[in-house]
Amino acid sequence: MALLAGCASDRMDDIDTGVRPQPLEAQPIGQVQSGQLPDPTTDTSQFPEKPTVDPALQGQQMASANPAGAAAPATAMDIKKDAMVGGWKVNAAGAGCDMFLTLTNLGSGSRGGTRGCVGPLAAMGSWEVSGKQVMLRDRTGNTIATLYKSAENRYDGSLSSGQPVSLSR
């Protein structure tokens, strides 16, 4: 013979579901101002200066589209591979996404990946440092981008198609 026992609670017995809170009354928000906004094409005092590109670096970005034999520009900074580990914001051809770099070995490079990227960066699987350059590779080992360190926490270069790409954090 089996005996079943259950638990009982009277905690919910005191809730009165018939009582509803009173609606809040509308409150005044003050004066609303109206007026014409300044023309952003003529009044540029409110906007930061447009970034300038060093002409020497602009030519180098196109040269780095050919990763075989392409050299980093003279202004490229030394790269410490362990300082690159972690998350990066990517800007490639005007579109943004995220990149994550690790030191886990994968072939001749280290494992890496992207989130939200389109085009060749969506297939990024590894990365490797060679001299003053960083090569991003797809999952089959093909170089999809070459970058160089242009500032602290910033890398610039180009995709294999020649489009500019940058990493920053």
KELO-775224 format. One record per residue: x, y, z of N, C-alpha, C, CB in turn; residue number from 1; residue in one letter. Coordinates in steps of 0.05 Angstrom, whole numbers. Glycine has a CB too. Layout:
N
[atom [X Y Z] [X Y Z] [X Y Z] [X Y Z] NUM "a"]
...
This chain:
169
[atom [17 -23 0] [0 0 0] [18 25 0] [-19 0 24] 1 "m"]
[atom [11 43 -18] [27 68 -20] [13 91 -7] [33 74 -49] 2 "a"]
[atom [28 108 6] [16 131 19] [28 156 7] [21 130 50] 3 "l"]
[atom [11 173 -3] [20 198 -15] [16 221 4] [6 203 -42] 4 "l"]
[atom [36 238 6] [34 262 23] [41 286 7] [51 259 49] 5 "a"]
[atom [29 309 12] [35 333 -2] [39 356 18] [13 340 -21] 6 "g"]
[atom [49 378 7] [53 401 24] [31 421 19] [81 415 18] 7 "c"]
[atom [23 434 39] [2 455 36] [13 481 47] [-24 446 51] 8 "a"]
[atom [3 503 35] [12 529 44] [-11 548 42] [36 539 27] 9 "s"]
[atom [-13 566 61] [-34 586 61] [-23 614 54] [-49 586 88] 10 "d"]
[atom [2 615 43] [15 640 37] [-1 656 16] [43 636 27] 11 "r"]
[atom [-13 643 -3] [-27 657 -24] [-57 663 -18] [-25 641 -50] 12 "m"]
[atom [-66 654 5] [-94 657 11] [-102 686 17] [-101 640 35] 13 "d"]
[atom [-83 703 25] [-90 730 33] [-89 750 10] [-71 739 55] 14 "d"]
[atom [-82 742 -14] [-80 760 -36] [-108 767 -47] [-63 749 -59] 15 "i"]
[atom [-114 793 -48] [-140 802 -57] [-135 811 -86] [-151 825 -40] 16 "d"]
[atom [-144 795 -105] [-140 802 -133] [-160 822 -144] [-141 777 -150] 17 "t"]
[atom [-179 830 -128] [-200 849 -136] [-191 878 -133] [-225 845 -121] 18 "g"]
[atom [-170 883 -118] [-161 911 -113] [-141 919 -135] [-149 914 -85] 19 "v"]
[atom [-145 941 -148] [-127 951 -169] [-116 978 -160] [-142 953 -197] 20 "r"]
[atom [-91 983 -166] [-80 1010 -159] [-93 1032 -176] [-49 1010 -163] 21 "p"]
[atom [-94 1055 -165] [-106 1078 -178] [-86 1088 -200] [-112 1101 -158] 22 "q"]
[atom [-97 1097 -223] [-79 1107 -244] [-65 1133 -235] [-94 1112 -271] 23 "p"]
[atom [-41 1137 -245] [-27 1162 -239] [-38 1185 -255] [3 1159 -244] 24 "l"]
[atom [-38 1209 -243] [-47 1233 -257] [-24 1244 -273] [-58 1254 -237] 25 "e"]
[atom [-32 1256 -296] [-12 1268 -313] [1 1291 -299] [-25 1277 -340] 26 "a"]
[atom [27 1295 -304] [43 1316 -291] [53 1335 -313] [66 1305 -275] 27 "q"]
[atom [54 1361 -307] [64 1380 -328] [94 1375 -332] [59 1410 -319] 28 "p"]
[atom [103 1379 -357] [132 1375 -363] [147 1401 -367] [134 1358 -387] 29 "i"]
[atom [133 1424 -366] [147 1449 -370] [144 1459 -398] [176 1447 -363] 30 "g"]
[atom [160 1479 -405] [158 1491 -431] [173 1475 -452] [169 1520 -431] 31 "q"]
[atom [162 1475 -476] [175 1462 -499] [185 1484 -517] [156 1443 -515] 32 "v"]
[atom [211 1482 -524] [223 1503 -541] [222 1494 -570] [251 1509 -532] 33 "q"]
[atom [220 1513 -587] [222 1506 -616] [240 1526 -629] [194 1507 -629] 34 "s"]
[atom [252 1517 -650] [271 1534 -664] [284 1518 -687] [292 1546 -646] 35 "g"]
[atom [300 1532 -702] [314 1520 -725] [341 1511 -716] [316 1540 -748] 36 "q"]
[atom [348 1486 -722] [375 1476 -716] [395 1487 -736] [375 1445 -717] 37 "l"]
[atom [420 1490 -728] [440 1501 -747] [445 1481 -770] [467 1507 -732] 38 "p"]
[atom [452 1492 -793] [457 1475 -816] [485 1462 -812] [457 1493 -843] 39 "d"]
[atom [486 1436 -811] [511 1422 -805] [532 1425 -828] [507 1393 -800] 40 "p"]
[atom [523 1433 -852] [542 1436 -874] [556 1463 -873] [528 1432 -900] 41 "t"]
[atom [544 1482 -859] [557 1509 -859] [567 1516 -831] [537 1530 -868] 42 "t"]
[atom [553 1507 -810] [562 1512 -782] [576 1487 -771] [537 1520 -764] 43 "d"]
[atom [602 1486 -775] [617 1462 -766] [629 1465 -739] [638 1455 -787] 44 "t"]
[atom [623 1487 -725] [636 1492 -699] [628 1471 -678] [628 1520 -689] 45 "s"]
[atom [605 1457 -682] [596 1438 -662] [607 1410 -668] [566 1437 -662] 46 "q"]
[atom [622 1406 -690] [631 1380 -698] [661 1378 -696] [622 1374 -726] 47 "f"]
[atom [672 1354 -689] [701 1351 -688] [713 1353 -716] [708 1324 -675] 48 "p"]
[atom [739 1357 -717] [753 1359 -742] [753 1332 -756] [783 1368 -738] 49 "e"]
[atom [752 1332 -782] [752 1308 -798] [780 1296 -796] [746 1314 -829] 50 "k"]
[atom [782 1269 -791] [808 1256 -789] [823 1258 -815] [805 1227 -780] 51 "p"]
[atom [849 1261 -813] [866 1262 -837] [881 1236 -839] [885 1286 -836] 52 "t"]
[atom [886 1229 -864] [901 1204 -869] [928 1213 -880] [886 1186 -890] 53 "v"]
[atom [949 1202 -868] [976 1207 -877] [979 1195 -905] [997 1194 -857] 54 "d"]
[atom [986 1212 -925] [988 1202 -953] [1007 1178 -955] [997 1224 -972] 55 "p"]
[atom [1028 1177 -939] [1046 1155 -940] [1033 1129 -931] [1071 1160 -923] 56 "a"]
[atom [1015 1131 -911] [1001 1107 -901] [979 1099 -921] [989 1112 -874] 57 "l"]
[atom [967 1118 -934] [945 1111 -953] [956 1093 -975] [932 1137 -965] 58 "q"]
[atom [979 1100 -986] [991 1083 -1007] [999 1056 -996] [1015 1097 -1019] 59 "g"]
[atom [1008 1055 -971] [1016 1030 -959] [992 1011 -955] [1030 1035 -933] 60 "q"]
[atom [969 1023 -948] [945 1006 -944] [939 991 -969] [921 1023 -935] 61 "q"]
[atom [942 1003 -992] [936 990 -1017] [958 968 -1022] [935 1009 -1040] 62 "m"]
[atom [983 974 -1015] [1004 955 -1019] [1000 931 -1001] [1031 967 -1014] 63 "a"]
[atom [989 935 -977] [986 912 -959] [963 894 -968] [981 922 -931] 64 "s"]
[atom [948 901 -988] [928 883 -999] [941 858 -1011] [911 897 -1020] 65 "a"]
[atom [966 860 -1018] [981 838 -1028] [1000 829 -1005] [998 844 -1054] 66 "n"]
[atom [991 811 -987] [1006 804 -964] [1033 790 -970] [990 786 -946] 67 "p"]
[atom [1036 778 -992] [1061 764 -999] [1081 785 -1007] [1057 743 -1021] 68 "a"]
[atom [1100 790 -990] [1122 808 -996] [1116 837 -989] [1128 806 -1024] 69 "g"]
[atom [1092 844 -982] [1086 872 -975] [1098 878 -948] [1055 877 -974] 70 "a"]
[atom [1110 901 -946] [1123 909 -921] [1106 929 -906] [1151 921 -927] 71 "a"]
[atom [1108 929 -880] [1094 949 -864] [1107 976 -868] [1095 941 -833] 72 "a"]
[atom [1091 998 -866] [1103 1024 -869] [1124 1030 -848] [1081 1046 -868] 73 "p"]
[atom [1141 1049 -854] [1163 1057 -836] [1152 1066 -809] [1180 1078 -848] 74 "a"]
[atom [1127 1076 -808] [1116 1086 -783] [1103 1064 -766] [1096 1107 -790] 75 "t"]
[atom [1103 1040 -777] [1090 1017 -762] [1105 1013 -736] [1090 992 -779] 76 "a"]
[atom [1090 1007 -715] [1101 1002 -688] [1106 972 -684] [1082 1013 -666] 77 "m"]
[atom [1124 966 -666] [1129 938 -659] [1104 925 -647] [1153 935 -640] 78 "d"]
[atom [1100 899 -653] [1077 885 -644] [1085 864 -624] [1062 872 -667] 79 "i"]
[atom [1071 863 -601] [1074 842 -581] [1049 825 -582] [1079 854 -552] 80 "k"]
[atom [1052 800 -590] [1029 783 -596] [1011 781 -571] [1038 755 -604] 81 "k"]
[atom [1022 778 -547] [1005 774 -524] [989 799 -517] [1022 767 -500] 82 "d"]
[atom [997 823 -527] [982 848 -522] [958 849 -541] [1000 872 -527] 83 "a"]
[atom [957 832 -561] [934 833 -580] [911 815 -570] [943 824 -607] 84 "m"]
[atom [916 798 -551] [896 779 -542] [872 794 -530] [907 759 -521] 85 "v"]
[atom [848 785 -537] [823 797 -526] [805 807 -548] [830 819 -508] 86 "g"]
[atom [786 824 -540] [766 834 -558] [774 859 -572] [740 838 -543] 87 "g"]
[atom [766 862 -597] [772 886 -614] [747 894 -628] [794 880 -634] 88 "w"]
[atom [744 920 -633] [724 931 -651] [736 933 -678] [713 959 -641] 89 "k"]
[atom [721 923 -698] [731 922 -726] [715 942 -743] [730 894 -738] 90 "v"]
[atom [729 957 -759] [716 973 -780] [728 965 -806] [720 1004 -774] 91 "n"]
[atom [711 953 -823] [720 944 -849] [701 955 -870] [721 913 -851] 92 "a"]
[atom [712 971 -888] [696 983 -910] [671 997 -899] [688 961 -930] 93 "a"]
[atom [674 1010 -876] [652 1025 -865] [633 1010 -847] [637 1038 -886] 94 "g"]
[atom [636 983 -845] [618 967 -829] [633 959 -803] [608 942 -844] 95 "a"]
[atom [619 957 -781] [631 950 -756] [623 922 -747] [624 970 -735] 96 "g"]
[atom [641 909 -732] [636 883 -720] [656 878 -697] [638 860 -742] 97 "c"]
[atom [656 855 -686] [675 848 -664] [693 826 -671] [659 841 -638] 98 "d"]
[atom [718 827 -660] [738 806 -665] [750 798 -638] [760 815 -685] 99 "m"]
[atom [755 772 -636] [766 761 -611] [791 745 -618] [746 744 -596] 100 "f"]
[atom [814 751 -606] [839 738 -611] [849 723 -586] [861 758 -620] 101 "l"]
[atom [858 698 -590] [869 682 -568] [897 674 -575] [851 658 -563] 102 "t"]
[atom [910 661 -556] [937 650 -561] [936 620 -565] [956 656 -537] 103 "l"]
[atom [912 608 -568] [909 580 -573] [919 574 -601] [879 571 -570] 104 "t"]
[atom [938 554 -603] [950 547 -628] [929 536 -648] [972 527 -625] 105 "n"]
[atom [931 545 -673] [915 535 -694] [932 536 -720] [888 551 -697] 106 "l"]
[atom [942 514 -728] [960 513 -751] [986 529 -744] [947 525 -776] 107 "g"]
[atom [994 547 -762] [1018 563 -757] [1012 588 -741] [1031 571 -784] 108 "s"]
[atom [986 594 -736] [978 618 -722] [964 612 -696] [961 635 -740] 109 "g"]
[atom [947 631 -688] [931 628 -664] [902 631 -671] [940 649 -643] 110 "s"]
[atom [885 619 -655] [856 619 -660] [845 647 -656] [842 599 -641] 111 "r"]
[atom [826 654 -673] [812 679 -671] [785 676 -685] [828 702 -684] 112 "g"]
[atom [768 696 -681] [742 695 -693] [728 722 -692] [724 674 -680] 113 "g"]
[atom [706 723 -707] [691 748 -708] [662 744 -702] [694 761 -736] 114 "t"]
[atom [648 765 -695] [619 765 -690] [607 789 -703] [613 764 -659] 115 "r"]
[atom [588 784 -720] [574 806 -734] [588 817 -758] [570 828 -715] 116 "g"]
[atom [609 804 -767] [624 813 -790] [612 801 -816] [654 805 -789] 117 "c"]
[atom [615 815 -838] [606 806 -864] [630 804 -882] [584 825 -876] 118 "v"]
[atom [627 791 -905] [648 788 -924] [670 769 -914] [661 815 -930] 119 "g"]
[atom [695 773 -922] [716 754 -915] [721 753 -885] [741 762 -929] 120 "p"]
[atom [716 774 -870] [721 773 -841] [702 755 -827] [719 801 -829] 121 "l"]
[atom [679 748 -838] [660 730 -826] [673 702 -824] [634 729 -842] 122 "a"]
[atom [692 696 -842] [705 669 -842] [731 669 -828] [708 660 -871] 123 "a"]
[atom [738 691 -814] [764 692 -800] [766 669 -779] [768 719 -786] 124 "m"]
[atom [788 655 -780] [792 633 -761] [818 634 -746] [790 607 -776] 125 "g"]
[atom [838 648 -756] [864 650 -742] [878 676 -749] [882 625 -750] 126 "s"]
[atom [899 681 -735] [916 704 -739] [945 698 -732] [905 728 -722] 127 "w"]
[atom [963 714 -743] [991 709 -737] [1006 735 -742] [1002 687 -755] 128 "e"]
[atom [1028 738 -726] [1045 762 -728] [1070 754 -743] [1052 773 -700] 129 "v"]
[atom [1078 771 -762] [1102 767 -777] [1116 794 -779] [1097 755 -806] 130 "s"]
[atom [1137 798 -764] [1151 823 -764] [1133 845 -751] [1160 832 -792] 131 "g"]
[atom [1128 866 -766] [1110 887 -757] [1083 886 -769] [1123 915 -763] 132 "k"]
[atom [1075 862 -779] [1049 858 -791] [1033 836 -777] [1052 852 -820] 133 "q"]
[atom [1007 839 -778] [988 819 -768] [973 809 -793] [969 830 -746] 134 "v"]
[atom [972 782 -796] [957 771 -818] [932 757 -806] [973 750 -834] 135 "m"]
[atom [909 764 -816] [884 750 -809] [879 730 -830] [860 770 -806] 136 "l"]
[atom [872 705 -822] [869 683 -841] [841 671 -838] [890 661 -837] 137 "r"]
[atom [830 661 -860] [805 647 -859] [809 619 -849] [791 647 -887] 138 "d"]
[atom [788 603 -847] [789 576 -835] [805 557 -852] [762 565 -831] 139 "r"]
[atom [811 564 -877] [827 546 -894] [856 555 -895] [816 544 -922] 140 "t"]
[atom [863 577 -881] [891 587 -880] [898 609 -900] [909 564 -885] 141 "g"]
[atom [879 618 -916] [884 640 -935] [884 666 -920] [863 640 -957] 142 "n"]
[atom [903 684 -927] [904 710 -915] [881 727 -925] [931 724 -922] 143 "t"]
[atom [865 738 -907] [842 755 -914] [847 784 -908] [817 745 -900] 144 "i"]
[atom [867 790 -891] [874 818 -885] [902 819 -874] [854 830 -865] 145 "a"]
[atom [915 842 -878] [941 847 -867] [940 874 -853] [963 847 -889] 146 "t"]
[atom [949 875 -828] [948 900 -813] [975 906 -800] [926 898 -791] 147 "l"]
[atom [979 931 -792] [1002 940 -777] [994 957 -754] [1022 955 -796] 148 "y"]
[atom [1010 959 -733] [1003 975 -710] [1009 1004 -716] [1019 965 -685] 149 "k"]
[atom [988 1020 -716] [991 1048 -722] [990 1066 -697] [969 1057 -741] 150 "s"]
[atom [980 1056 -675] [979 1071 -650] [973 1050 -628] [956 1093 -650] 151 "a"]
[atom [975 1059 -603] [969 1042 -581] [940 1033 -583] [975 1055 -553] 152 "e"]
[atom [935 1007 -583] [908 996 -585] [894 1003 -612] [891 1006 -563] 153 "n"]
[atom [910 1005 -633] [899 1010 -660] [916 997 -681] [895 1040 -666] 154 "r"]
[atom [903 982 -699] [917 969 -722] [902 977 -747] [918 938 -718] 155 "y"]
[atom [917 983 -768] [905 991 -794] [917 974 -816] [910 1021 -799] 156 "d"]
[atom [902 970 -837] [912 955 -860] [890 952 -880] [923 928 -851] 157 "g"]
[atom [890 930 -894] [870 926 -915] [863 896 -918] [880 937 -942] 158 "s"]
[atom [839 892 -927] [830 865 -934] [845 857 -960] [799 864 -938] 159 "l"]
[atom [844 831 -966] [857 822 -991] [845 835 -1016] [856 792 -993] 160 "s"]
[atom [820 845 -1013] [807 858 -1036] [816 887 -1039] [777 858 -1032] 161 "s"]
[atom [832 898 -1019] [842 925 -1020] [826 944 -1003] [842 935 -1048] 162 "g"]
[atom [803 936 -992] [787 954 -976] [801 958 -949] [759 942 -971] 163 "q"]
[atom [800 982 -938] [813 988 -912] [799 973 -889] [813 1017 -906] 164 "p"]
[atom [815 965 -869] [805 952 -845] [821 963 -821] [806 921 -848] 165 "v"]
[atom [807 966 -799] [822 974 -774] [811 960 -750] [819 1005 -770] 166 "s"]
[atom [828 955 -731] [821 944 -705] [827 965 -684] [837 917 -699] 167 "l"]
[atom [809 967 -664] [814 986 -642] [800 976 -617] [805 1015 -650] 168 "s"]
[atom [809 986 -594] [796 981 -569] [802 1004 -550] [804 954 -557] 169 "r"]
